[in-house]
Amino acid sequence: MERGPMEQGAQAGSALRLRHLPRQPTAAVIALHGGRADSYEAARPWQLAALRMRPVLRAAASGVPPDETALGHVRYRHRGWNPEEDPLYDAYRALEELGRLIGPVPVVLIGHSMGGRAALRAAAHPAVRGVVALAPWLPEGEGIEHLEGTRAVILHGERDRVTSARASMDYVRRAQAARVDAGIILIRDGDHAMLTRPALWHRTIAELVADLLGPGERPSGLAAASSRPGSPLRL
């Protein structure tokens, strides 16, 4: 019998690195960095894809109460997605470890590029309240079924030459057609590495995380605005 993500993830070592752990956390924000389509090279914290997420996590932290919110990263075994979907299994492992450590709190995942794809897939985990996907890698036909019951917002730079903003728009359209709570925000002049207009990227990330972790069954603020039908929201 083929194992699902949680069962497969349990076979490996620690996948969670916490950056901040309050005494009694009531929520968590977990970051997933980018990578490659195929690579079994070991993922290291000093690689550029991992370093890129440090300011992103700091930005997210600015939008949540520090004495209530745990912050951390998923630790990948490999740099690549690979046929085994390694980052997805690592994300499930990290979520399981987090649950054992702090209990059943709502989690927002923030993923960039390959990590954005992993975060959107990991939305099926029961702990995940919402996903902020930054310039996600979304191959044609990427499934949306794992988003049911959660909230997802994609941020994509209009000048991204690595992953496709058009693919992100198509993904959100398909999700909304299936009555999934999904939205998209396009960053004018934004690039894949989020180096153009970084302050805007960071402010938007902070606001979205706060919206997704907010009270109520549906998000408010920018997260709600991003999911309105019609043309995508542009900043």
N, C-alpha and C positions, 0 to 999 in steps of 0.2 A: 504493500500500500504506500502510495507517495505521500510524503510528509508535507504539511503546509509550512508557512513561514515561521510560526512560533515553534513548531517541533524541530525544524531544521536549525533554527537559530540557537536552540538550547544545546546543540552539540559543540559549540565553540566557546572561547573565553569571553572575558568582559568586553562589552560593546559600548559602555557608557562612561563618559568622563564628565563629572559635574564641576562646574566653575563656581557655583554659588549654591549653598544649601542652608536655608533658614531653619530655625528650630522647629517650626510647625508649618511647613509649606501647604498651601491650599491650591496651588497650580504649578505648572512647569512649562518652560519653553526650551525646546531641544533643537539644535541646529544640525543640518546635514550638508556637508560641503560637496563640491563637484568632483569630477573624475573623468574617466575615459570609457568609451564603449566597451573596449576589451583590454584588460591588463590584469595579470595576476601578481604584478609587482606589489610589494607591501605598501600600504598607505602609512604615511608618517606625518606627525603634527607640524613639521616644518615645511612641508610642501605647500606651494603657493595656493592651491585650491583650499587647503585647510586654513591657512593664514587669512585668506580673504573673508572668512566667516567670523573672525574675532570682532571686528568693528560692527558687523551685522548683529551679533549677539549682544554687544554693548548697547547698540541702538534699541534693540528690542527690550532690554532691561530698563531703559529709561521710561518705558510706557507702562510698567507694571510695578506694584508695591514690592520693594526689595525684601521686606520682612515676611512676605507671603509666597514668593515665587522662586522655585528652584530653576537654575539655568545650567545647561550642559550641552555637550556635543555627542553625536554618534561616532564611535571609533570603528572605522572600516577595517576589515582584514586585508582587502585588496583595493587597488586604485580603480579597477574596472567594474562595469556592470556585469559583463560576462554572461554566458548562457545560463548560469545558475542564479542570476539576479542577486548577486552578493550583497549590494548595499541595502536592498529591501530586507533581506534576512537579518542583516546587522541592525537595521532600524527596529525590527520586531524584538530582537534580543535586548536592545537598549530600553525599549518600552517595558519589557518584562522585568528587567533589572530595576528600573525606576519604580515600578509598582511594588516590588518586594521591599524596596528601601523606604518609600514614603507613603505607600498606600494608594488607593484609587482617586487620584486628583486629575482634573482636566488638563490636557496637554495641548499646546500649540507647537506644531513642527514648522521650522523654517528651513527650506532646502534650496540650494542654488544649483542650476544646471542639472547634472546627473542626480545630485541630491534632491532637486526639486521633483524629479520623476519618482525617486524613492519615497519622498515625503507624501506625495499624492497617492501612491500605492499603499503606503502604511496607514492612510486614513481609515482603513478598514479595522484597525486595532481599536478595541472598545474604549481605550483611554483617550483617544485623540478627539479633541473638541474642534480643532480647526487646523488648516494648513495655509501657510504663506509660501508660495512657490515663486522663486526669483529666477527669471529667464530659464524655465525648465526645459529639459531635453524631452521632447514628446514625439516619438516616431509616429508615422502615419498609422492610424487605427488604434492608438493607445486607448485602453479601456477606461471607462468611467464608473463601472459598477461598484468599485471599492469606495467611492465618495458618498454613497448613500448614508444618510444619517449624520453627516458632518458638514463643515463649512470650509470652502476653499477659495482663496483669492490668489490670482497670478499677477505678478508685476513683471513687465517685459519692456526692455528698451526698444524704441522704434528703429534704432540703428544697429541692433544686434546682428552680427555676421557669423555667429557661432551656432546659436539655436534660433528657431524661427518664431517671431512674434505672430505670424499668420497661423502657425500650427497651434499656438496657445489660444488664439481667438477661436479657432475651429473647435478646440477641445472644450472651451467654456460654452460655446453654442450647443454642442452635443450634450453637455452636462445639464444645461438649463432646459433643453428639450425633454430630458428625462426627469425633470423636476428636482434636480439636485441644486443645493444652495451654493452656487459658484459665481465668481465674478472675475473681472480682469481690469487692470489699470496699465495703460501704456505710458511710458516715460519718454517725453519728447527729447530727442538727441541722446537717449540712453544707450549705453553699450553693454556688452555681455559681462564685462568685469565690474560693472557698477562704478567705474572711475569717473565717468562724466556725470556731473550733478550729484555727487555723493551725498550731500546734505539732504537733498530731496528724497533720495532712496531711503536714507536712514530715518527721516521724519515719518515717511509713509509706512515703513516697516513698524516703527513704534506705535503708530496710531492703529494699524491693522491688528497687531497683537493685542492691544488694549481692547479693541472692539470685539475680537473673537473670544476673549476671555471674560467679557462683560456679562452682566446678568441678563436673563431673558432667554427665550427659546430661539430668537433670531438676532443676529448682530445688528448694531446700529452704526451710525457715523459713516466713515469712509468704506468700511466693509459692505454695508448695505448699499451705498451709492454705486459701488463697483458691480453689483449684480443686477442693476436695473436693465430691463430689455432695451435694445437699440444699439446705438454706436458705443464702442468701448469708452470708458472714462479715460481722459488724457490729462496728464499733469506736466 
